[in-house]
Amino acid sequence: MSSISDVTSTTSAITSTTSSTSSVSLDKDDFLTLLVAQLENQDPLNPQDGSEYVAQLAQFSALEQAITTNESLETLTDLAQDMSNSTTLNMLGQTVTIETSTFEFDGGSVDLGFNLSETASDASINIFDEDDSLVCTLSLDAFSSGENFVTWNGTDSDGNALGAGEYSFQVVAKNEDEVLDITEMIREKVSGIDLNDGETLLITSAGNFTTDQVTKISQSSQ
């Protein structure tokens, strides 16, 4: 017959191990079975102290609540992920504004944008190829504060068509002699969505982008 000290030590060890790990390997039914086994194997001449028995019941109760809470949190997490995926899927076919200064050029045109902190008297967009070589500079007129977009047709400063590849751009905006704070962005239509590998990617003709880069969604086409 197993002694009450052996069973109690085993129970305490399992409870301690379970509490210190992020996932519970035994459920509440397992612990109830263990409790019953402990009672059945008590030494009738030396029964377990009542206060110790109550303390163990409190431990089992706390563990059951922890397991239930963990299961509820997992359910809420799954629900939140499903809602996030549903919201992302609604972007399919929509035109989105994406905060980025890099993009993929496929031979078509790209809407290059910038957000101005205040009205600019003049501005320019410098476009660089994948080797960081300046290939084109677009000289612009005055722009008001807020979002502004300019369509680049994929040619260099001499009007020659550039090849497909990865490009980047930098906007310089001034109000008289003051250089303004700007945020570069592009505007593209979402043609697909990749939900694999734990990261959601929006697929566009200008590359793939994460949802946290999106600053605006518009149902109007480009």
FENGI-V545096 format. One record per pair of residues at least 24 apart in sequence whose C-alpha atoms are under 10 Angstrom apart, sorted by the first residue. I is the first residue (numbers start at 1). J is the second residue. D is the distance in Angstrom with one decimal. If there is no record, write none. Layout:
i->[I & I]
j->[J & J]
d->[D & D]
This chain:
i->[1 & 1 & 1 & 1 & 2 & 2 & 2 & 2 & 2 & 2 & 3 & 3 & 3 & 3 & 3 & 4 & 4 & 4 & 4 & 4 & 4 & 4 & 4 & 4 & 5 & 5 & 5 & 5 & 6 & 7 & 7 & 7 & 7 & 7 & 7 & 7 & 8 & 8 & 8 & 8 & 8 & 8 & 8 & 10 & 10 & 11 & 11 & 11 & 11 & 12 & 12 & 15 & 15 & 15 & 15 & 18 & 19 & 19 & 19 & 22 & 23 & 23 & 24 & 24 & 24 & 24 & 26 & 27 & 27 & 27 & 27 & 28 & 28 & 28 & 28 & 28 & 28 & 28 & 29 & 31 & 31 & 31 & 32 & 32 & 35 & 84 & 85 & 85 & 85 & 88 & 88 & 88 & 88 & 88 & 88 & 88 & 89 & 89 & 89 & 89 & 89 & 89 & 90 & 90 & 91 & 91 & 91 & 91 & 91 & 91 & 91 & 91 & 91 & 91 & 92 & 92 & 92 & 92 & 92 & 92 & 92 & 92 & 93 & 93 & 93 & 93 & 93 & 93 & 93 & 93 & 93 & 93 & 93 & 94 & 94 & 94 & 94 & 94 & 94 & 94 & 94 & 94 & 94 & 95 & 95 & 95 & 95 & 95 & 95 & 95 & 95 & 95 & 95 & 95 & 95 & 95 & 96 & 96 & 96 & 96 & 96 & 96 & 96 & 96 & 96 & 96 & 96 & 96 & 96 & 96 & 96 & 96 & 96 & 97 & 97 & 97 & 97 & 97 & 97 & 97 & 97 & 97 & 97 & 97 & 97 & 98 & 98 & 98 & 98 & 98 & 98 & 98 & 98 & 98 & 98 & 98 & 98 & 98 & 98 & 99 & 99 & 99 & 99 & 99 & 99 & 99 & 99 & 99 & 99 & 99 & 99 & 100 & 100 & 100 & 100 & 100 & 100 & 100 & 100 & 100 & 100 & 101 & 101 & 101 & 101 & 101 & 101 & 101 & 101 & 101 & 101 & 102 & 102 & 102 & 102 & 102 & 102 & 102 & 102 & 102 & 102 & 102 & 102 & 102 & 102 & 103 & 103 & 103 & 103 & 103 & 103 & 103 & 103 & 103 & 103 & 103 & 103 & 103 & 104 & 104 & 104 & 104 & 104 & 104 & 104 & 104 & 104 & 104 & 104 & 105 & 105 & 105 & 105 & 105 & 105 & 105 & 105 & 105 & 105 & 105 & 105 & 105 & 106 & 106 & 106 & 106 & 106 & 106 & 106 & 106 & 106 & 107 & 107 & 107 & 107 & 107 & 107 & 107 & 107 & 107 & 108 & 108 & 108 & 108 & 108 & 108 & 108 & 109 & 109 & 109 & 109 & 109 & 109 & 109 & 110 & 110 & 110 & 110 & 110 & 110 & 110 & 110 & 110 & 110 & 110 & 111 & 111 & 111 & 111 & 111 & 111 & 111 & 111 & 111 & 111 & 111 & 111 & 112 & 112 & 112 & 112 & 112 & 112 & 112 & 112 & 112 & 112 & 112 & 112 & 112 & 112 & 113 & 113 & 113 & 113 & 113 & 113 & 113 & 113 & 113 & 113 & 113 & 113 & 113 & 114 & 114 & 114 & 114 & 114 & 114 & 114 & 114 & 114 & 114 & 114 & 114 & 114 & 114 & 114 & 114 & 115 & 115 & 115 & 115 & 115 & 115 & 115 & 115 & 115 & 115 & 115 & 115 & 116 & 116 & 116 & 116 & 116 & 116 & 116 & 116 & 116 & 116 & 116 & 116 & 116 & 116 & 117 & 117 & 117 & 117 & 117 & 117 & 117 & 117 & 117 & 118 & 118 & 118 & 118 & 118 & 118 & 118 & 118 & 118 & 118 & 119 & 119 & 119 & 119 & 119 & 119 & 119 & 119 & 120 & 120 & 120 & 120 & 120 & 120 & 120 & 120 & 120 & 120 & 121 & 121 & 121 & 121 & 121 & 121 & 122 & 122 & 122 & 122 & 122 & 123 & 123 & 123 & 123 & 123 & 123 & 123 & 124 & 124 & 124 & 124 & 124 & 125 & 125 & 125 & 125 & 125 & 125 & 125 & 125 & 126 & 126 & 126 & 126 & 126 & 127 & 127 & 127 & 127 & 127 & 127 & 127 & 127 & 127 & 128 & 128 & 128 & 128 & 128 & 128 & 129 & 129 & 129 & 129 & 129 & 129 & 129 & 129 & 130 & 130 & 130 & 130 & 131 & 131 & 131 & 132 & 132 & 132 & 132 & 133 & 133 & 134 & 134 & 134 & 135 & 135 & 136 & 136 & 136 & 137 & 137 & 137 & 138 & 139 & 140 & 140 & 141 & 142 & 142 & 142 & 143 & 143 & 143 & 145 & 146 & 146 & 147 & 147 & 147 & 147 & 148 & 148 & 148 & 149 & 149 & 149 & 149 & 150 & 150 & 151 & 151 & 165 & 166 & 166 & 167 & 185 & 185 & 185 & 186 & 187 & 187 & 187 & 187 & 187 & 188 & 188 & 188 & 189 & 189 & 189 & 189 & 189 & 189 & 190]
j->[40 & 41 & 42 & 43 & 37 & 38 & 40 & 41 & 42 & 43 & 38 & 41 & 42 & 43 & 46 & 38 & 39 & 40 & 41 & 42 & 43 & 46 & 47 & 48 & 38 & 42 & 43 & 48 & 38 & 34 & 35 & 37 & 38 & 39 & 41 & 42 & 34 & 35 & 38 & 48 & 52 & 53 & 56 & 34 & 38 & 35 & 38 & 56 & 60 & 56 & 59 & 56 & 59 & 60 & 63 & 63 & 63 & 66 & 67 & 70 & 67 & 70 & 63 & 66 & 67 & 70 & 67 & 63 & 64 & 67 & 68 & 60 & 61 & 63 & 64 & 65 & 67 & 68 & 64 & 60 & 63 & 64 & 57 & 60 & 60 & 200 & 193 & 195 & 200 & 193 & 194 & 195 & 200 & 201 & 202 & 211 & 190 & 192 & 193 & 194 & 195 & 202 & 193 & 217 & 189 & 190 & 191 & 192 & 193 & 202 & 211 & 217 & 218 & 219 & 189 & 190 & 191 & 192 & 193 & 202 & 203 & 204 & 188 & 189 & 190 & 191 & 192 & 193 & 204 & 218 & 219 & 220 & 221 & 188 & 189 & 190 & 191 & 217 & 218 & 219 & 220 & 221 & 222 & 187 & 188 & 189 & 190 & 191 & 204 & 216 & 217 & 218 & 219 & 220 & 221 & 222 & 186 & 187 & 188 & 189 & 190 & 202 & 204 & 213 & 214 & 215 & 216 & 217 & 218 & 219 & 220 & 221 & 222 & 147 & 185 & 186 & 187 & 188 & 189 & 213 & 214 & 215 & 216 & 217 & 218 & 184 & 185 & 186 & 187 & 188 & 209 & 210 & 211 & 212 & 213 & 214 & 215 & 216 & 217 & 183 & 184 & 185 & 186 & 187 & 209 & 210 & 212 & 213 & 214 & 215 & 216 & 168 & 169 & 183 & 184 & 185 & 186 & 187 & 209 & 213 & 214 & 127 & 167 & 168 & 169 & 170 & 171 & 183 & 184 & 185 & 186 & 127 & 128 & 129 & 130 & 166 & 167 & 168 & 169 & 170 & 184 & 185 & 186 & 206 & 207 & 165 & 166 & 167 & 168 & 169 & 185 & 186 & 204 & 205 & 206 & 207 & 208 & 209 & 130 & 164 & 165 & 166 & 167 & 168 & 204 & 205 & 206 & 207 & 208 & 129 & 153 & 154 & 162 & 163 & 164 & 165 & 166 & 167 & 168 & 205 & 206 & 207 & 154 & 162 & 163 & 164 & 165 & 166 & 205 & 206 & 207 & 153 & 154 & 155 & 161 & 162 & 163 & 164 & 165 & 205 & 152 & 153 & 154 & 155 & 164 & 205 & 206 & 151 & 152 & 153 & 154 & 155 & 205 & 206 & 149 & 150 & 151 & 152 & 153 & 154 & 186 & 187 & 188 & 205 & 206 & 148 & 149 & 150 & 151 & 152 & 153 & 185 & 186 & 187 & 188 & 206 & 222 & 148 & 149 & 150 & 151 & 152 & 168 & 169 & 170 & 171 & 184 & 185 & 186 & 187 & 188 & 147 & 148 & 149 & 150 & 151 & 169 & 171 & 182 & 183 & 184 & 185 & 186 & 187 & 145 & 146 & 147 & 148 & 149 & 150 & 170 & 171 & 172 & 173 & 181 & 182 & 183 & 184 & 185 & 186 & 144 & 145 & 146 & 147 & 148 & 149 & 171 & 181 & 182 & 183 & 184 & 185 & 143 & 144 & 145 & 146 & 147 & 148 & 171 & 173 & 174 & 180 & 181 & 182 & 183 & 184 & 144 & 145 & 146 & 147 & 173 & 180 & 181 & 182 & 183 & 143 & 144 & 145 & 146 & 173 & 174 & 175 & 180 & 181 & 182 & 143 & 144 & 145 & 146 & 173 & 174 & 175 & 180 & 144 & 145 & 172 & 173 & 174 & 175 & 176 & 178 & 179 & 180 & 173 & 174 & 175 & 176 & 177 & 178 & 172 & 173 & 174 & 175 & 176 & 171 & 172 & 173 & 174 & 175 & 179 & 180 & 170 & 171 & 172 & 173 & 174 & 150 & 152 & 169 & 170 & 171 & 172 & 173 & 184 & 168 & 169 & 170 & 171 & 172 & 152 & 154 & 156 & 157 & 167 & 168 & 169 & 170 & 171 & 156 & 166 & 167 & 168 & 169 & 170 & 162 & 163 & 164 & 165 & 166 & 167 & 168 & 169 & 165 & 166 & 167 & 168 & 166 & 167 & 168 & 166 & 167 & 168 & 169 & 167 & 168 & 167 & 168 & 169 & 162 & 167 & 160 & 162 & 169 & 169 & 170 & 171 & 171 & 172 & 172 & 173 & 173 & 173 & 174 & 175 & 173 & 174 & 175 & 182 & 182 & 183 & 182 & 183 & 184 & 185 & 184 & 185 & 186 & 184 & 185 & 186 & 187 & 186 & 187 & 186 & 187 & 206 & 206 & 207 & 206 & 213 & 214 & 215 & 214 & 214 & 216 & 217 & 218 & 222 & 217 & 221 & 222 & 217 & 218 & 219 & 220 & 221 & 222 & 217]
d->[9.9 & 6.6 & 8.6 & 8.5 & 9.9 & 8.8 & 9.8 & 6.2 & 7.9 & 8.6 & 9.0 & 7.0 & 6.7 & 6.8 & 9.9 & 6.9 & 8.4 & 9.7 & 6.8 & 5.4 & 6.8 & 8.8 & 8.2 & 7.3 & 9.6 & 9.2 & 10.0 & 9.2 & 9.3 & 8.6 & 9.0 & 8.4 & 6.0 & 9.4 & 8.4 & 9.0 & 9.9 & 9.3 & 7.5 & 9.6 & 9.8 & 9.9 & 9.0 & 9.5 & 10.0 & 8.3 & 8.9 & 8.8 & 9.9 & 8.7 & 9.3 & 9.9 & 7.9 & 8.3 & 7.9 & 8.6 & 7.8 & 8.8 & 9.9 & 9.4 & 9.0 & 8.6 & 9.5 & 9.4 & 7.2 & 9.0 & 9.5 & 9.1 & 7.9 & 7.5 & 9.7 & 7.9 & 9.0 & 7.7 & 5.8 & 9.4 & 7.8 & 9.4 & 9.4 & 7.2 & 9.3 & 9.1 & 9.7 & 8.1 & 8.9 & 9.6 & 9.8 & 7.9 & 8.2 & 7.9 & 9.9 & 9.3 & 8.1 & 9.2 & 8.4 & 7.6 & 9.9 & 8.8 & 7.0 & 9.7 & 9.5 & 9.4 & 10.0 & 9.9 & 8.9 & 6.7 & 9.1 & 8.9 & 8.5 & 8.4 & 9.7 & 7.4 & 8.9 & 8.9 & 8.1 & 5.3 & 6.2 & 6.2 & 7.0 & 8.3 & 9.1 & 9.9 & 9.9 & 6.2 & 5.2 & 5.7 & 7.8 & 9.9 & 9.8 & 9.8 & 8.1 & 9.8 & 8.8 & 8.4 & 5.5 & 5.7 & 8.2 & 6.7 & 6.1 & 5.2 & 7.3 & 7.3 & 9.4 & 6.8 & 5.5 & 4.1 & 6.2 & 9.4 & 9.6 & 8.5 & 6.0 & 5.2 & 6.1 & 6.7 & 6.2 & 6.9 & 8.4 & 5.7 & 5.6 & 6.1 & 7.1 & 9.7 & 9.6 & 9.7 & 6.5 & 7.5 & 5.6 & 4.5 & 6.0 & 8.6 & 9.6 & 9.7 & 9.7 & 9.8 & 6.7 & 5.9 & 4.5 & 6.7 & 8.9 & 8.3 & 5.7 & 5.6 & 5.0 & 6.5 & 8.2 & 8.8 & 5.4 & 5.4 & 6.2 & 7.7 & 7.8 & 9.0 & 8.7 & 8.7 & 5.3 & 4.5 & 5.9 & 7.5 & 9.2 & 7.4 & 6.2 & 4.3 & 6.7 & 8.9 & 9.3 & 10.0 & 8.8 & 5.2 & 6.3 & 6.7 & 9.5 & 8.8 & 9.2 & 8.2 & 5.8 & 4.8 & 6.6 & 9.9 & 8.9 & 7.3 & 9.3 & 9.7 & 8.6 & 5.5 & 5.5 & 6.9 & 9.2 & 8.5 & 5.4 & 6.1 & 7.7 & 9.7 & 9.3 & 9.8 & 9.5 & 7.3 & 5.7 & 4.1 & 6.6 & 9.3 & 9.0 & 8.7 & 8.7 & 8.8 & 8.9 & 8.5 & 5.9 & 5.5 & 6.1 & 8.7 & 9.6 & 8.1 & 9.8 & 8.9 & 5.2 & 6.0 & 8.7 & 9.5 & 9.8 & 7.5 & 5.7 & 4.5 & 6.1 & 8.6 & 9.1 & 7.2 & 4.4 & 5.2 & 8.8 & 9.8 & 9.9 & 7.6 & 9.0 & 7.8 & 5.1 & 5.3 & 6.1 & 6.8 & 9.7 & 7.6 & 5.9 & 8.2 & 8.9 & 9.7 & 7.7 & 4.7 & 6.8 & 8.9 & 7.0 & 7.3 & 9.4 & 8.3 & 6.5 & 9.4 & 8.3 & 7.5 & 6.6 & 5.5 & 8.7 & 9.9 & 8.9 & 6.6 & 6.6 & 10.0 & 8.9 & 9.0 & 9.7 & 6.6 & 5.6 & 4.4 & 5.9 & 9.4 & 9.8 & 9.5 & 9.7 & 8.3 & 5.6 & 5.3 & 6.7 & 7.6 & 7.5 & 7.6 & 7.7 & 9.0 & 7.6 & 9.7 & 6.1 & 5.6 & 4.4 & 6.3 & 8.9 & 8.7 & 5.6 & 5.4 & 7.3 & 9.8 & 8.7 & 8.4 & 5.5 & 5.3 & 6.0 & 6.8 & 10.0 & 8.2 & 9.8 & 9.4 & 7.7 & 6.3 & 4.8 & 6.8 & 9.5 & 6.9 & 5.4 & 4.1 & 6.2 & 8.5 & 9.8 & 8.6 & 9.9 & 8.3 & 5.8 & 4.8 & 5.2 & 7.2 & 9.7 & 7.9 & 5.7 & 5.5 & 6.6 & 8.9 & 9.3 & 7.1 & 9.7 & 9.5 & 9.9 & 6.2 & 5.3 & 4.5 & 5.6 & 8.0 & 9.5 & 7.1 & 5.0 & 4.3 & 6.3 & 8.9 & 9.7 & 8.4 & 5.4 & 5.1 & 6.7 & 7.8 & 8.3 & 7.4 & 4.8 & 5.0 & 6.5 & 7.8 & 10.0 & 8.0 & 9.8 & 7.1 & 6.5 & 5.0 & 7.1 & 9.3 & 9.1 & 5.7 & 6.6 & 9.3 & 9.9 & 6.6 & 5.8 & 6.4 & 8.8 & 8.8 & 6.7 & 4.2 & 7.2 & 9.7 & 9.4 & 8.3 & 7.3 & 8.3 & 9.1 & 5.8 & 4.2 & 4.5 & 8.2 & 9.1 & 8.5 & 6.9 & 8.8 & 6.3 & 7.2 & 9.8 & 6.0 & 5.3 & 4.7 & 7.9 & 9.2 & 8.9 & 7.6 & 7.8 & 6.0 & 4.8 & 6.3 & 9.4 & 9.8 & 8.6 & 6.0 & 5.7 & 6.8 & 8.1 & 7.1 & 5.6 & 4.1 & 6.2 & 8.8 & 9.6 & 9.6 & 8.3 & 5.8 & 5.4 & 6.5 & 9.2 & 9.1 & 9.8 & 6.6 & 5.7 & 4.5 & 6.5 & 8.7 & 9.9 & 8.4 & 5.4 & 5.2 & 6.4 & 8.0 & 9.5 & 9.9 & 8.6 & 9.6 & 7.1 & 5.9 & 4.3 & 6.6 & 8.8 & 9.8 & 8.9 & 5.6 & 5.2 & 5.9 & 8.3 & 9.3 & 9.6 & 9.8 & 7.7 & 6.4 & 4.6 & 6.5 & 8.8 & 7.2 & 5.3 & 5.5 & 7.5 & 9.1 & 8.7 & 9.9 & 10.0 & 8.2 & 7.9 & 9.6 & 9.6 & 9.9 & 9.9 & 9.5 & 9.1 & 8.7 & 9.6 & 10.0 & 9.9 & 9.4 & 9.4 & 9.6 & 9.7 & 9.4 & 9.8 & 10.0 & 9.2 & 10.0 & 9.1 & 9.1 & 8.9 & 8.9 & 9.8 & 9.8 & 9.7 & 9.3 & 9.8 & 9.6 & 9.0 & 9.5 & 9.0 & 9.8 & 9.4 & 10.0 & 9.8 & 8.6 & 7.9 & 8.1 & 9.4 & 9.9 & 9.7 & 9.6 & 9.7 & 8.8 & 8.9 & 9.6 & 9.2 & 9.4 & 9.1 & 9.8 & 9.6 & 9.2 & 9.6 & 9.8 & 8.1 & 9.9 & 9.1 & 7.5 & 9.6 & 9.3 & 9.5 & 9.6 & 7.5 & 7.4 & 10.0]
